[in-house]
Amino acid sequence: MGSELDLPDEFRSEVEAAFSFLLEEAGFAGPERTKHGLLFRGPGLDVDVWLFDGREPQVSTGLAAVGPDGIRGRRAWLDELYVAAGCGPAQDVPGSAPTRRSTIKRVHQHATALRRLMTGLSAPELSQLIIRFTGS
């Protein structure tokens, strides 16, 4: 894998493909490259997909509510929101990614979980769930 500052192109390509439904179906823009991954900006909601390539490599997806003023609120992790919304168990959104193959698998599992979460909730409803869940 690479360092956090030099993410593998394959990771970025897989995220772009797996999360393309955000652009095609949900009105999101992006993705923008960040220090740890890719950021998708949507109406009232930002989605970050990160690869932490350290001692215990992990794929993480965070969702942040964005106010009308464009200021990001607190972030909640996809697995937590997935469970809170009644979509299924946290095991549906695993993070551990010790190999290239598991990293790619995690990206697709996260995309599937996010799609399921967003099928049941609109972006404003998701933003409200994040706010309620994080207490901000």
N, C-alpha and C positions, 0 to 999 in steps of 0.2 A: 504494500500500500504506500502511500507517500506520507509526508508529514501533514499536519493540519494546515500548514501554509501552502502546501503544494498538493492539492487534491488530485487524485487520478482522473484523467479525462474520461475513463470508462465510467467512473462513479457519476460524474456530471451528466454524461450522455444517458445513462440509465435513469437518472432522476428526471431529466427533461422528457424522456419518452414515457415513463410510468406516470408522471404527474401532468402530462399534457392535457388531461381532461379539465384541469383548472383553467387553462387558457381557452379550450374549445367549448366547454359547457358552462363554466361558472363566471366568465368575465374577468378573469385574473390577468395580470400583466407579468412579464418576466420570461424566464427567470433571470435574476441578477446574481452574479457571483458574490459570495461573501467569504470571509476568512475560513469558515468551516463547511461551506456547502453552497446551496442555492436558496434564493428567496423569491417567493411568488407573492405579488401584492394584489389583493382583491378588494372588493367593496366592503369596507369595514373589518377586513381580516387579512392578516399576513400569515403565510405558511413558510417556515424554514425547514429545510431538510439538510441535516448535518451528518458528517462523517468524522467521528473522533477516532483517530488512528494512533492510539497510545498503547499502553501495556495491555489494556482490555478494549480492543476496537469495538466501536458501537455506532449504529445508525440511529439517529434521533430525529423526530419530527415535532416541531413546536408550532403552536398556533397562538397568535397575538391579536387581541381586539384592537382596532384602530378607530379612534374617535373621529367625529366630523371635522375636527381641526387638524387631522392627520397625525396626531400624537398617538404613539403605540402605548397601549396599556400593558398589563402584566401578561406573561406568557404561561400557557398550560401545555403539557405534553400530550401528544396524540393518544397514547395508551390510557392516560387518566380520563380524558374527555370521552374516549370510546366507551369506557366502562360506565362513566357517569351518565351518558346518554342512553345506556341500555343496549348498546350495539353488540356486546359480547364481552368475553374475558380479556384481560390484559395480555394473555398469551397469544392473542391474535395479532399483537403488535410487538413482536420481540425486537430487542435492540442488539444483542450480542452478534458481532460480525468478525470472527477471528480469521476468516479466509476470504479470498476474492469471491468465491461462489456464494458464501453466506451473506456477504455484503450486498451482492446483487439481489439475492432472494429477499433480504430485509427491505430493500428499496421498494420492491414490488408488493411486499406484505403491507408496508406503510401506505402505499398508494391505494391499495384495495381497501384498507381500513378507513382512510380519509374519505374515499368515494362513498363508502357505506355511511359514514357519519354525516357527510354532507347531503346524502340522499334523504335522510330523515330530518335535517335541519337546514334552514336557510342561513346565509352568512350572518345576517343580523341576530338570528337565534343562537348561532354558534358563538358570536361575540358576547351575547348575554350569558351563555353557559360559562364561558371563560371568566367573565367578570364575577359571576356567582361562585364558581369553583375556586378561584384564587382569592376571593374576598377583597378585590380592589374596586 
